[in-house]
Amino acid sequence: MLKLYATDAVRDRITLTYRDYDLELTRAPSGWLVGVHPRRPDLPILSRSDFCAGDKESAVTQAKKRIDWTLLSYCW
């Protein structure tokens, strides 16, 4: 479900894919900065696409929840 692909060019940056969204995790002084961006033009854009989290796991969990809720409300 989550795919990790190489980002050797940028240190401390991880890019994951979840439900055709890119999750860009970047190390920040206070934790992790997460950017969520659709990979296809027909997907909805999240109302808040950038946010901070204290650790990497909670950042990914929070991003997945936001994507799930956005897709759920988009389908109705």
Distance bins in CASP14 RR format, pairs under 12 A and 6 or more apart:
PFRMAT RR
TARGET T0000
AUTHOR 0000-0000-0000
RMODE 2
METHOD distances of the structure
MODEL  1
1 16 0 0 0 0 1 0 0 0 0 0 0
1 17 0 0 0 0 1 0 0 0 0 0 0
1 18 1 0 0 1 0 0 0 0 0 0 0
1 19 0 0 0 0 1 0 0 0 0 0 0
1 20 0 0 0 0 0 1 0 0 0 0 0
1 21 0 0 0 0 0 1 0 0 0 0 0
1 23 0 0 0 0 0 1 0 0 0 0 0
1 60 0 0 0 0 0 1 0 0 0 0 0
1 64 0 0 0 0 1 0 0 0 0 0 0
1 67 0 0 0 0 0 1 0 0 0 0 0
1 68 0 0 0 0 0 1 0 0 0 0 0
2 14 0 0 0 0 0 1 0 0 0 0 0
2 15 0 0 0 0 0 1 0 0 0 0 0
2 16 1 0 1 0 0 0 0 0 0 0 0
2 17 1 0 0 1 0 0 0 0 0 0 0
2 18 1 0 1 0 0 0 0 0 0 0 0
2 19 0 0 0 0 1 0 0 0 0 0 0
2 21 0 0 0 0 0 1 0 0 0 0 0
2 22 0 0 0 0 0 1 0 0 0 0 0
2 23 1 0 0 1 0 0 0 0 0 0 0
2 25 0 0 0 0 0 1 0 0 0 0 0
2 57 0 0 0 0 0 1 0 0 0 0 0
2 60 1 0 0 1 0 0 0 0 0 0 0
2 61 0 0 0 0 0 1 0 0 0 0 0
2 63 0 0 0 0 0 1 0 0 0 0 0
2 64 0 0 0 0 1 0 0 0 0 0 0
2 67 0 0 0 0 0 1 0 0 0 0 0
3 14 0 0 0 0 0 1 0 0 0 0 0
3 15 0 0 0 0 1 0 0 0 0 0 0
3 16 1 0 0 1 0 0 0 0 0 0 0
3 17 1 0 1 0 0 0 0 0 0 0 0
3 18 0 0 0 0 1 0 0 0 0 0 0
3 19 0 0 0 0 0 1 0 0 0 0 0
3 20 0 0 0 0 0 1 0 0 0 0 0
3 21 0 0 0 0 0 1 0 0 0 0 0
3 22 0 0 0 0 0 1 0 0 0 0 0
3 23 0 0 0 0 0 1 0 0 0 0 0
3 39 0 0 0 0 0 1 0 0 0 0 0
4 13 0 0 0 0 0 1 0 0 0 0 0
4 14 1 0 0 1 0 0 0 0 0 0 0
4 15 1 0 0 1 0 0 0 0 0 0 0
4 16 1 0 1 0 0 0 0 0 0 0 0
4 17 0 0 0 0 1 0 0 0 0 0 0
4 18 0 0 0 0 0 1 0 0 0 0 0
4 22 0 0 0 0 0 1 0 0 0 0 0
4 23 0 0 0 0 0 1 0 0 0 0 0
4 24 0 0 0 0 0 1 0 0 0 0 0
4 25 0 0 0 0 0 1 0 0 0 0 0
4 56 0 0 0 0 0 1 0 0 0 0 0
4 60 0 0 0 0 0 1 0 0 0 0 0
5 13 0 0 0 0 0 1 0 0 0 0 0
5 14 0 0 0 0 1 0 0 0 0 0 0
5 15 1 0 0 1 0 0 0 0 0 0 0
5 16 0 0 0 0 1 0 0 0 0 0 0
5 17 1 0 0 1 0 0 0 0 0 0 0
5 22 0 0 0 0 1 0 0 0 0 0 0
5 23 0 0 0 0 0 1 0 0 0 0 0
5 24 0 0 0 0 0 1 0 0 0 0 0
5 39 0 0 0 0 0 1 0 0 0 0 0
6 13 0 0 0 0 0 1 0 0 0 0 0
6 14 0 0 0 0 0 1 0 0 0 0 0
6 15 0 0 0 0 1 0 0 0 0 0 0
7 13 1 0 1 0 0 0 0 0 0 0 0
7 14 1 0 0 1 0 0 0 0 0 0 0
7 15 1 0 1 0 0 0 0 0 0 0 0
7 16 0 0 0 0 0 1 0 0 0 0 0
7 22 0 0 0 0 0 1 0 0 0 0 0
7 23 0 0 0 0 0 1 0 0 0 0 0
7 24 0 0 0 0 1 0 0 0 0 0 0
7 25 0 0 0 0 1 0 0 0 0 0 0
7 26 0 0 0 0 1 0 0 0 0 0 0
8 14 0 0 0 0 0 1 0 0 0 0 0
8 15 0 0 0 0 0 1 0 0 0 0 0
9 15 0 0 0 0 0 1 0 0 0 0 0
10 24 0 0 0 0 1 0 0 0 0 0 0
10 25 0 0 0 0 0 1 0 0 0 0 0
10 26 1 0 0 1 0 0 0 0 0 0 0
10 27 0 0 0 0 0 1 0 0 0 0 0
11 26 0 0 0 0 1 0 0 0 0 0 0
11 27 0 0 0 0 1 0 0 0 0 0 0
12 24 0 0 0 0 0 1 0 0 0 0 0
12 25 0 0 0 0 1 0 0 0 0 0 0
12 26 1 0 0 1 0 0 0 0 0 0 0
12 27 1 1 0 0 0 0 0 0 0 0 0
12 28 0 0 0 0 1 0 0 0 0 0 0
12 29 0 0 0 0 0 1 0 0 0 0 0
12 31 0 0 0 0 0 1 0 0 0 0 0
12 32 0 0 0 0 1 0 0 0 0 0 0
12 33 0 0 0 0 0 1 0 0 0 0 0
12 56 0 0 0 0 0 1 0 0 0 0 0
13 22 0 0 0 0 0 1 0 0 0 0 0
13 23 0 0 0 0 0 1 0 0 0 0 0
13 24 1 0 0 1 0 0 0 0 0 0 0
13 25 1 0 0 1 0 0 0 0 0 0 0
13 26 1 0 1 0 0 0 0 0 0 0 0
13 27 1 0 0 1 0 0 0 0 0 0 0
13 28 0 0 0 0 0 1 0 0 0 0 0
13 32 0 0 0 0 0 1 0 0 0 0 0
13 33 0 0 0 0 1 0 0 0 0 0 0
13 34 0 0 0 0 0 1 0 0 0 0 0
13 35 0 0 0 0 0 1 0 0 0 0 0
13 56 0 0 0 0 0 1 0 0 0 0 0
14 22 0 0 0 0 0 1 0 0 0 0 0
14 23 0 0 0 0 1 0 0 0 0 0 0
14 24 1 0 0 1 0 0 0 0 0 0 0
14 25 1 0 1 0 0 0 0 0 0 0 0
14 26 1 0 0 1 0 0 0 0 0 0 0
14 27 0 0 0 0 1 0 0 0 0 0 0
14 32 0 0 0 0 1 0 0 0 0 0 0
14 33 0 0 0 0 0 1 0 0 0 0 0
14 34 0 0 0 0 1 0 0 0 0 0 0
14 35 0 0 0 0 0 1 0 0 0 0 0
14 56 1 0 0 1 0 0 0 0 0 0 0
14 57 0 0 0 0 0 1 0 0 0 0 0
14 59 0 0 0 0 1 0 0 0 0 0 0
14 60 0 0 0 0 1 0 0 0 0 0 0
14 63 0 0 0 0 0 1 0 0 0 0 0
15 21 0 0 0 0 0 1 0 0 0 0 0
15 22 1 0 1 0 0 0 0 0 0 0 0
15 23 1 0 0 1 0 0 0 0 0 0 0
15 24 1 0 1 0 0 0 0 0 0 0 0
15 25 1 0 0 1 0 0 0 0 0 0 0
15 26 0 0 0 0 1 0 0 0 0 0 0
15 34 0 0 0 0 0 1 0 0 0 0 0
15 35 0 0 0 0 1 0 0 0 0 0 0
15 36 0 0 0 0 0 1 0 0 0 0 0
15 37 0 0 0 0 1 0 0 0 0 0 0
15 39 0 0 0 0 0 1 0 0 0 0 0
15 60 0 0 0 0 0 1 0 0 0 0 0
15 63 0 0 0 0 0 1 0 0 0 0 0
16 22 1 0 0 1 0 0 0 0 0 0 0
16 23 1 0 1 0 0 0 0 0 0 0 0
16 24 0 0 0 0 1 0 0 0 0 0 0
16 25 1 0 0 1 0 0 0 0 0 0 0
16 32 0 0 0 0 0 1 0 0 0 0 0
16 34 0 0 0 0 1 0 0 0 0 0 0
16 35 0 0 0 0 0 1 0 0 0 0 0
16 36 0 0 0 0 0 1 0 0 0 0 0
16 37 0 0 0 0 0 1 0 0 0 0 0
16 39 0 0 0 0 0 1 0 0 0 0 0
16 56 0 0 0 0 0 1 0 0 0 0 0
16 57 0 0 0 0 0 1 0 0 0 0 0
16 59 0 0 0 0 1 0 0 0 0 0 0
16 60 1 0 0 1 0 0 0 0 0 0 0
16 61 0 0 0 0 0 1 0 0 0 0 0
16 63 0 0 0 0 1 0 0 0 0 0 0
16 64 0 0 0 0 1 0 0 0 0 0 0
16 67 0 0 0 0 0 1 0 0 0 0 0
17 23 1 0 0 1 0 0 0 0 0 0 0
17 24 0 0 0 0 0 1 0 0 0 0 0
17 36 0 0 0 0 0 1 0 0 0 0 0
17 37 0 0 0 0 0 1 0 0 0 0 0
17 38 0 0 0 0 0 1 0 0 0 0 0
17 39 1 0 0 1 0 0 0 0 0 0 0
17 40 0 0 0 0 0 1 0 0 0 0 0
17 60 0 0 0 0 0 1 0 0 0 0 0
17 63 0 0 0 0 0 1 0 0 0 0 0
17 64 0 0 0 0 0 1 0 0 0 0 0
17 67 0 0 0 0 0 1 0 0 0 0 0
18 24 0 0 0 0 0 1 0 0 0 0 0
18 25 0 0 0 0 0 1 0 0 0 0 0
18 34 0 0 0 0 0 1 0 0 0 0 0
18 35 0 0 0 0 0 1 0 0 0 0 0
18 36 0 0 0 0 1 0 0 0 0 0 0
18 37 0 0 0 0 0 1 0 0 0 0 0
18 38 0 0 0 0 0 1 0 0 0 0 0
18 39 0 0 0 0 0 1 0 0 0 0 0
18 43 0 0 0 0 0 1 0 0 0 0 0
18 60 0 0 0 0 1 0 0 0 0 0 0
18 61 0 0 0 0 0 1 0 0 0 0 0
18 62 0 0 0 0 0 1 0 0 0 0 0
18 63 1 0 0 1 0 0 0 0 0 0 0
18 64 1 0 1 0 0 0 0 0 0 0 0
18 65 0 0 0 0 0 1 0 0 0 0 0
18 66 0 0 0 0 0 1 0 0 0 0 0
18 67 1 0 0 1 0 0 0 0 0 0 0
18 68 0 0 0 0 1 0 0 0 0 0 0
18 70 0 0 0 0 0 1 0 0 0 0 0
18 71 0 0 0 0 0 1 0 0 0 0 0
19 36 0 0 0 0 0 1 0 0 0 0 0
19 38 0 0 0 0 1 0 0 0 0 0 0
19 39 0 0 0 0 1 0 0 0 0 0 0
19 40 0 0 0 0 0 1 0 0 0 0 0
19 43 0 0 0 0 1 0 0 0 0 0 0
19 44 0 0 0 0 0 1 0 0 0 0 0
19 46 0 0 0 0 0 1 0 0 0 0 0
19 63 0 0 0 0 0 1 0 0 0 0 0
19 64 0 0 0 0 1 0 0 0 0 0 0
19 65 0 0 0 0 0 1 0 0 0 0 0
19 66 0 0 0 0 0 1 0 0 0 0 0
19 67 1 0 1 0 0 0 0 0 0 0 0
19 68 1 0 0 1 0 0 0 0 0 0 0
19 69 0 0 0 0 0 1 0 0 0 0 0
19 70 0 0 0 0 1 0 0 0 0 0 0
19 71 1 0 0 1 0 0 0 0 0 0 0
19 72 0 0 0 0 0 1 0 0 0 0 0
19 74 0 0 0 0 0 1 0 0 0 0 0
20 36 0 0 0 0 0 1 0 0 0 0 0
20 37 0 0 0 0 0 1 0 0 0 0 0
20 38 1 0 0 1 0 0 0 0 0 0 0
20 39 1 0 1 0 0 0 0 0 0 0 0
20 40 1 0 1 0 0 0 0 0 0 0 0
20 41 0 0 0 0 0 1 0 0 0 0 0
20 42 0 0 0 0 1 0 0 0 0 0 0
20 43 1 0 1 0 0 0 0 0 0 0 0
20 44 0 0 0 0 0 1 0 0 0 0 0
20 67 0 0 0 0 1 0 0 0 0 0 0
20 70 0 0 0 0 0 1 0 0 0 0 0
20 71 0 0 0 0 1 0 0 0 0 0 0
21 34 0 0 0 0 0 1 0 0 0 0 0
21 35 0 0 0 0 1 0 0 0 0 0 0
21 36 1 0 1 0 0 0 0 0 0 0 0
21 37 1 0 0 1 0 0 0 0 0 0 0
21 38 1 0 1 0 0 0 0 0 0 0 0
21 39 1 0 0 1 0 0 0 0 0 0 0
21 40 0 0 0 0 1 0 0 0 0 0 0
21 43 1 0 0 1 0 0 0 0 0 0 0
21 44 0 0 0 0 1 0 0 0 0 0 0
21 45 0 0 0 0 1 0 0 0 0 0 0
21 46 0 0 0 0 1 0 0 0 0 0 0
21 49 0 0 0 0 1 0 0 0 0 0 0
21 60 0 0 0 0 0 1 0 0 0 0 0
21 63 1 0 0 1 0 0 0 0 0 0 0
21 64 0 0 0 0 1 0 0 0 0 0 0
21 66 0 0 0 0 1 0 0 0 0 0 0
21 67 1 0 1 0 0 0 0 0 0 0 0
21 68 0 0 0 0 0 1 0 0 0 0 0
21 70 0 0 0 0 1 0 0 0 0 0 0
21 71 0 0 0 0 1 0 0 0 0 0 0
22 34 0 0 0 0 0 1 0 0 0 0 0
22 35 1 0 0 1 0 0 0 0 0 0 0
22 36 1 0 0 1 0 0 0 0 0 0 0
22 37 1 0 1 0 0 0 0 0 0 0 0
22 38 1 0 0 1 0 0 0 0 0 0 0
22 39 1 0 1 0 0 0 0 0 0 0 0
22 40 0 0 0 0 0 1 0 0 0 0 0
22 43 0 0 0 0 0 1 0 0 0 0 0
22 46 0 0 0 0 0 1 0 0 0 0 0
22 49 0 0 0 0 0 1 0 0 0 0 0
22 63 0 0 0 0 1 0 0 0 0 0 0
22 67 0 0 0 0 0 1 0 0 0 0 0
23 32 0 0 0 0 0 1 0 0 0 0 0
23 33 0 0 0 0 0 1 0 0 0 0 0
23 34 1 0 0 1 0 0 0 0 0 0 0
23 35 1 0 0 1 0 0 0 0 0 0 0
23 36 1 0 1 0 0 0 0 0 0 0 0
23 37 0 0 0 0 1 0 0 0 0 0 0
23 38 0 0 0 0 0 1 0 0 0 0 0
23 39 0 0 0 0 0 1 0 0 0 0 0
23 46 0 0 0 0 0 1 0 0 0 0 0
23 49 0 0 0 0 0 1 0 0 0 0 0
23 50 0 0 0 0 0 1 0 0 0 0 0
23 51 0 0 0 0 0 1 0 0 0 0 0
23 53 0 0 0 0 0 1 0 0 0 0 0
23 56 0 0 0 0 0 1 0 0 0 0 0
23 59 0 0 0 0 1 0 0 0 0 0 0
23 60 1 0 0 1 0 0 0 0 0 0 0
23 61 0 0 0 0 0 1 0 0 0 0 0
23 62 0 0 0 0 1 0 0 0 0 0 0
23 63 1 0 1 0 0 0 0 0 0 0 0
23 64 1 0 0 1 0 0 0 0 0 0 0
23 65 0 0 0 0 0 1 0 0 0 0 0
23 66 0 0 0 0 1 0 0 0 0 0 0
23 67 0 0 0 0 1 0 0 0 0 0 0
24 32 0 0 0 0 0 1 0 0 0 0 0
24 33 0 0 0 0 1 0 0 0 0 0 0
24 34 1 0 0 1 0 0 0 0 0 0 0
24 35 1 0 1 0 0 0 0 0 0 0 0
24 36 1 0 0 1 0 0 0 0 0 0 0
24 37 1 0 0 1 0 0 0 0 0 0 0
24 39 0 0 0 0 0 1 0 0 0 0 0
24 49 0 0 0 0 1 0 0 0 0 0 0
24 50 0 0 0 0 1 0 0 0 0 0 0
24 51 0 0 0 0 0 1 0 0 0 0 0
24 59 0 0 0 0 0 1 0 0 0 0 0
24 60 0 0 0 0 0 1 0 0 0 0 0
24 63 0 0 0 0 1 0 0 0 0 0 0
25 31 0 0 0 0 1 0 0 0 0 0 0
25 32 1 0 1 0 0 0 0 0 0 0 0
25 33 1 0 0 1 0 0 0 0 0 0 0
25 34 1 0 1 0 0 0 0 0 0 0 0
25 35 1 0 0 1 0 0 0 0 0 0 0
25 36 0 0 0 0 0 1 0 0 0 0 0
25 50 0 0 0 0 0 1 0 0 0 0 0
25 51 0 0 0 0 0 1 0 0 0 0 0
25 52 0 0 0 0 0 1 0 0 0 0 0
25 53 0 0 0 0 1 0 0 0 0 0 0
25 54 0 0 0 0 0 1 0 0 0 0 0
25 55 0 0 0 0 0 1 0 0 0 0 0
25 56 1 0 0 1 0 0 0 0 0 0 0
25 57 0 0 0 0 0 1 0 0 0 0 0
25 58 0 0 0 0 0 1 0 0 0 0 0
25 59 1 0 1 0 0 0 0 0 0 0 0
25 60 1 0 0 1 0 0 0 0 0 0 0
25 61 0 0 0 0 0 1 0 0 0 0 0
25 62 0 0 0 0 0 1 0 0 0 0 0
25 63 0 0 0 0 1 0 0 0 0 0 0
26 32 1 0 0 1 0 0 0 0 0 0 0
26 33 1 0 1 0 0 0 0 0 0 0 0
26 34 1 0 0 1 0 0 0 0 0 0 0
26 35 0 0 0 0 1 0 0 0 0 0 0
26 50 0 0 0 0 1 0 0 0 0 0 0
26 51 0 0 0 0 0 1 0 0 0 0 0
26 52 0 0 0 0 0 1 0 0 0 0 0
26 53 0 0 0 0 0 1 0 0 0 0 0
26 56 0 0 0 0 0 1 0 0 0 0 0
26 59 0 0 0 0 1 0 0 0 0 0 0
27 33 1 0 0 1 0 0 0 0 0 0 0
27 34 0 0 0 0 0 1 0 0 0 0 0
27 52 0 0 0 0 0 1 0 0 0 0 0
27 53 0 0 0 0 0 1 0 0 0 0 0
27 54 0 0 0 0 0 1 0 0 0 0 0
27 55 0 0 0 0 0 1 0 0 0 0 0
27 56 0 0 0 0 1 0 0 0 0 0 0
27 59 0 0 0 0 0 1 0 0 0 0 0
28 34 0 0 0 0 1 0 0 0 0 0 0
28 35 0 0 0 0 0 1 0 0 0 0 0
28 50 0 0 0 0 0 1 0 0 0 0 0
28 51 0 0 0 0 0 1 0 0 0 0 0
28 52 1 0 0 1 0 0 0 0 0 0 0
28 53 0 0 0 0 1 0 0 0 0 0 0
28 54 0 0 0 0 1 0 0 0 0 0 0
28 55 0 0 0 0 0 1 0 0 0 0 0
28 56 0 0 0 0 0 1 0 0 0 0 0
28 59 0 0 0 0 1 0 0 0 0 0 0
29 52 0 0 0 0 1 0 0 0 0 0 0
29 54 0 0 0 0 0 1 0 0 0 0 0
30 51 0 0 0 0 0 1 0 0 0 0 0
30 52 1 0 0 1 0 0 0 0 0 0 0
30 53 0 0 0 0 1 0 0 0 0 0 0
30 54 1 0 0 1 0 0 0 0 0 0 0
30 55 0 0 0 0 0 1 0 0 0 0 0
30 59 0 0 0 0 0 1 0 0 0 0 0
31 51 0 0 0 0 0 1 0 0 0 0 0
31 52 1 0 0 1 0 0 0 0 0 0 0
31 53 1 0 0 1 0 0 0 0 0 0 0
31 54 1 0 1 0 0 0 0 0 0 0 0
31 55 1 0 0 1 0 0 0 0 0 0 0
31 56 0 0 0 0 1 0 0 0 0 0 0
31 57 0 0 0 0 0 1 0 0 0 0 0
31 58 0 0 0 0 1 0 0 0 0 0 0
31 59 0 0 0 0 1 0 0 0 0 0 0
32 50 0 0 0 0 0 1 0 0 0 0 0
32 51 0 0 0 0 1 0 0 0 0 0 0
32 52 1 0 0 1 0 0 0 0 0 0 0
32 53 1 0 1 0 0 0 0 0 0 0 0
32 54 1 0 0 1 0 0 0 0 0 0 0
32 55 1 0 0 1 0 0 0 0 0 0 0
32 56 1 0 1 0 0 0 0 0 0 0 0
32 57 0 0 0 0 1 0 0 0 0 0 0
32 58 0 0 0 0 1 0 0 0 0 0 0
32 59 1 0 1 0 0 0 0 0 0 0 0
32 60 0 0 0 0 1 0 0 0 0 0 0
32 61 0 0 0 0 0 1 0 0 0 0 0
32 62 0 0 0 0 1 0 0 0 0 0 0
32 63 0 0 0 0 1 0 0 0 0 0 0
33 49 0 0 0 0 0 1 0 0 0 0 0
33 50 1 0 0 1 0 0 0 0 0 0 0
33 51 1 0 0 1 0 0 0 0 0 0 0
33 52 1 0 1 0 0 0 0 0 0 0 0
33 53 0 0 0 0 1 0 0 0 0 0 0
33 54 0 0 0 0 0 1 0 0 0 0 0
33 56 0 0 0 0 0 1 0 0 0 0 0
33 59 0 0 0 0 1 0 0 0 0 0 0
33 62 0 0 0 0 0 1 0 0 0 0 0
33 63 0 0 0 0 0 1 0 0 0 0 0
34 46 0 0 0 0 0 1 0 0 0 0 0
34 48 0 0 0 0 0 1 0 0 0 0 0
34 49 0 0 0 0 1 0 0 0 0 0 0
34 50 1 0 0 1 0 0 0 0 0 0 0
34 51 1 0 1 0 0 0 0 0 0 0 0
34 52 1 0 0 1 0 0 0 0 0 0 0
34 53 1 0 0 1 0 0 0 0 0 0 0
34 54 0 0 0 0 0 1 0 0 0 0 0
34 55 0 0 0 0 0 1 0 0 0 0 0
34 56 0 0 0 0 1 0 0 0 0 0 0
34 57 0 0 0 0 0 1 0 0 0 0 0
34 58 0 0 0 0 1 0 0 0 0 0 0
34 59 1 0 1 0 0 0 0 0 0 0 0
34 60 1 0 0 1 0 0 0 0 0 0 0
34 61 0 0 0 0 0 1 0 0 0 0 0
34 62 1 0 0 1 0 0 0 0 0 0 0
34 63 1 0 1 0 0 0 0 0 0 0 0
34 64 0 0 0 0 0 1 0 0 0 0 0
34 65 0 0 0 0 0 1 0 0 0 0 0
34 66 0 0 0 0 1 0 0 0 0 0 0
34 67 0 0 0 0 0 1 0 0 0 0 0
35 45 0 0 0 0 0 1 0 0 0 0 0
35 46 0 0 0 0 1 0 0 0 0 0 0
35 48 0 0 0 0 1 0 0 0 0 0 0
35 49 1 0 1 0 0 0 0 0 0 0 0
35 50 1 0 1 0 0 0 0 0 0 0 0
35 51 1 0 0 1 0 0 0 0 0 0 0
35 52 0 0 0 0 0 1 0 0 0 0 0
35 53 0 0 0 0 0 1 0 0 0 0 0
35 59 0 0 0 0 1 0 0 0 0 0 0
35 60 0 0 0 0 0 1 0 0 0 0 0
35 62 0 0 0 0 0 1 0 0 0 0 0
35 63 1 0 0 1 0 0 0 0 0 0 0
35 66 0 0 0 0 0 1 0 0 0 0 0
35 67 0 0 0 0 0 1 0 0 0 0 0
36 43 0 0 0 0 0 1 0 0 0 0 0
36 44 0 0 0 0 0 1 0 0 0 0 0
36 45 0 0 0 0 1 0 0 0 0 0 0
36 46 1 0 1 0 0 0 0 0 0 0 0
36 47 0 0 0 0 0 1 0 0 0 0 0
36 48 0 0 0 0 1 0 0 0 0 0 0
36 49 1 0 1 0 0 0 0 0 0 0 0
36 50 1 0 0 1 0 0 0 0 0 0 0
36 51 0 0 0 0 1 0 0 0 0 0 0
36 53 0 0 0 0 0 1 0 0 0 0 0
36 59 0 0 0 0 0 1 0 0 0 0 0
36 60 0 0 0 0 0 1 0 0 0 0 0
36 62 0 0 0 0 1 0 0 0 0 0 0
36 63 1 0 1 0 0 0 0 0 0 0 0
36 64 0 0 0 0 1 0 0 0 0 0 0
36 65 0 0 0 0 0 1 0 0 0 0 0
36 66 1 0 0 1 0 0 0 0 0 0 0
36 67 1 0 0 1 0 0 0 0 0 0 0
36 68 0 0 0 0 0 1 0 0 0 0 0
36 69 0 0 0 0 0 1 0 0 0 0 0
36 70 0 0 0 0 1 0 0 0 0 0 0
36 71 0 0 0 0 0 1 0 0 0 0 0
37 43 0 0 0 0 1 0 0 0 0 0 0
37 44 0 0 0 0 0 1 0 0 0 0 0
37 45 1 0 0 1 0 0 0 0 0 0 0
37 46 0 0 0 0 1 0 0 0 0 0 0
37 49 1 0 0 1 0 0 0 0 0 0 0
37 50 0 0 0 0 1 0 0 0 0 0 0
37 63 0 0 0 0 0 1 0 0 0 0 0
37 66 0 0 0 0 0 1 0 0 0 0 0
37 67 0 0 0 0 0 1 0 0 0 0 0
38 44 1 0 0 1 0 0 0 0 0 0 0
38 45 1 0 0 1 0 0 0 0 0 0 0
38 46 0 0 0 0 1 0 0 0 0 0 0
38 49 0 0 0 0 1 0 0 0 0 0 0
38 67 0 0 0 0 1 0 0 0 0 0 0
38 70 0 0 0 0 1 0 0 0 0 0 0
38 71 0 0 0 0 0 1 0 0 0 0 0
38 74 0 0 0 0 0 1 0 0 0 0 0
39 45 0 0 0 0 0 1 0 0 0 0 0
39 67 0 0 0 0 0 1 0 0 0 0 0
42 71 0 0 0 0 0 1 0 0 0 0 0
42 74 0 0 0 0 1 0 0 0 0 0 0
43 49 0 0 0 0 0 1 0 0 0 0 0
43 67 0 0 0 0 1 0 0 0 0 0 0
43 70 0 0 0 0 1 0 0 0 0 0 0
43 71 1 0 0 1 0 0 0 0 0 0 0
43 74 0 0 0 0 1 0 0 0 0 0 0
43 75 0 0 0 0 0 1 0 0 0 0 0
44 66 0 0 0 0 0 1 0 0 0 0 0
44 67 0 0 0 0 1 0 0 0 0 0 0
44 69 0 0 0 0 0 1 0 0 0 0 0
44 70 1 0 1 0 0 0 0 0 0 0 0
44 71 1 0 0 1 0 0 0 0 0 0 0
44 72 0 0 0 0 0 1 0 0 0 0 0
44 73 0 0 0 0 1 0 0 0 0 0 0
44 74 1 0 1 0 0 0 0 0 0 0 0
44 75 0 0 0 0 1 0 0 0 0 0 0
44 76 0 0 0 0 0 1 0 0 0 0 0
45 66 0 0 0 0 0 1 0 0 0 0 0
45 67 0 0 0 0 0 1 0 0 0 0 0
45 70 0 0 0 0 1 0 0 0 0 0 0
45 71 0 0 0 0 0 1 0 0 0 0 0
45 74 0 0 0 0 0 1 0 0 0 0 0
46 62 0 0 0 0 0 1 0 0 0 0 0
46 63 0 0 0 0 1 0 0 0 0 0 0
46 64 0 0 0 0 0 1 0 0 0 0 0
46 65 0 0 0 0 0 1 0 0 0 0 0
46 66 1 0 1 0 0 0 0 0 0 0 0
46 67 1 0 0 1 0 0 0 0 0 0 0
46 68 0 0 0 0 0 1 0 0 0 0 0
46 69 0 0 0 0 1 0 0 0 0 0 0
46 70 1 0 1 0 0 0 0 0 0 0 0
46 71 0 0 0 0 0 1 0 0 0 0 0
46 73 0 0 0 0 0 1 0 0 0 0 0
46 74 0 0 0 0 0 1 0 0 0 0 0
47 66 0 0 0 0 1 0 0 0 0 0 0
47 67 0 0 0 0 0 1 0 0 0 0 0
47 69 0 0 0 0 0 1 0 0 0 0 0
47 70 1 0 0 1 0 0 0 0 0 0 0
47 73 0 0 0 0 0 1 0 0 0 0 0
47 74 0 0 0 0 0 1 0 0 0 0 0
48 62 0 0 0 0 0 1 0 0 0 0 0
48 63 0 0 0 0 0 1 0 0 0 0 0
48 66 1 0 0 1 0 0 0 0 0 0 0
48 67 0 0 0 0 0 1 0 0 0 0 0
48 69 0 0 0 0 0 1 0 0 0 0 0
48 70 0 0 0 0 0 1 0 0 0 0 0
49 63 0 0 0 0 1 0 0 0 0 0 0
49 66 0 0 0 0 1 0 0 0 0 0 0
49 67 0 0 0 0 0 1 0 0 0 0 0
49 70 0 0 0 0 0 1 0 0 0 0 0
50 59 0 0 0 0 0 1 0 0 0 0 0
50 62 0 0 0 0 0 1 0 0 0 0 0
50 63 0 0 0 0 0 1 0 0 0 0 0
50 66 0 0 0 0 0 1 0 0 0 0 0
51 58 0 0 0 0 0 1 0 0 0 0 0
51 59 0 0 0 0 1 0 0 0 0 0 0
51 60 0 0 0 0 0 1 0 0 0 0 0
51 62 1 0 0 1 0 0 0 0 0 0 0
51 63 1 0 0 1 0 0 0 0 0 0 0
51 65 0 0 0 0 0 1 0 0 0 0 0
51 66 0 0 0 0 1 0 0 0 0 0 0
52 58 0 0 0 0 0 1 0 0 0 0 0
52 59 1 0 0 1 0 0 0 0 0 0 0
52 62 0 0 0 0 1 0 0 0 0 0 0
52 63 0 0 0 0 0 1 0 0 0 0 0
53 59 1 1 0 0 0 0 0 0 0 0 0
53 60 0 0 0 0 1 0 0 0 0 0 0
53 61 0 0 0 0 1 0 0 0 0 0 0
53 62 1 0 1 0 0 0 0 0 0 0 0
53 63 0 0 0 0 1 0 0 0 0 0 0
53 64 0 0 0 0 0 1 0 0 0 0 0
53 65 0 0 0 0 0 1 0 0 0 0 0
53 66 0 0 0 0 0 1 0 0 0 0 0
54 60 0 0 0 0 0 1 0 0 0 0 0
54 61 0 0 0 0 0 1 0 0 0 0 0
54 62 0 0 0 0 1 0 0 0 0 0 0
55 61 0 0 0 0 1 0 0 0 0 0 0
55 62 0 0 0 0 0 1 0 0 0 0 0
56 62 0 0 0 0 0 1 0 0 0 0 0
56 63 0 0 0 0 0 1 0 0 0 0 0
57 63 0 0 0 0 0 1 0 0 0 0 0
57 64 0 0 0 0 0 1 0 0 0 0 0
58 64 0 0 0 0 0 1 0 0 0 0 0
58 65 0 0 0 0 0 1 0 0 0 0 0
59 65 0 0 0 0 0 1 0 0 0 0 0
59 66 0 0 0 0 0 1 0 0 0 0 0
60 66 0 0 0 0 0 1 0 0 0 0 0
60 67 0 0 0 0 0 1 0 0 0 0 0
61 67 0 0 0 0 0 1 0 0 0 0 0
61 68 0 0 0 0 0 1 0 0 0 0 0
62 68 0 0 0 0 0 1 0 0 0 0 0
62 69 0 0 0 0 0 1 0 0 0 0 0
63 69 0 0 0 0 0 1 0 0 0 0 0
63 70 0 0 0 0 0 1 0 0 0 0 0
64 70 0 0 0 0 0 1 0 0 0 0 0
64 71 0 0 0 0 0 1 0 0 0 0 0
65 71 0 0 0 0 0 1 0 0 0 0 0
65 72 0 0 0 0 0 1 0 0 0 0 0
66 72 0 0 0 0 0 1 0 0 0 0 0
66 73 0 0 0 0 0 1 0 0 0 0 0
67 73 0 0 0 0 0 1 0 0 0 0 0
67 74 0 0 0 0 0 1 0 0 0 0 0
68 74 0 0 0 0 0 1 0 0 0 0 0
68 75 0 0 0 0 0 1 0 0 0 0 0
69 75 0 0 0 0 0 1 0 0 0 0 0
69 76 0 0 0 0 0 1 0 0 0 0 0
70 76 0 0 0 0 0 1 0 0 0 0 0
END
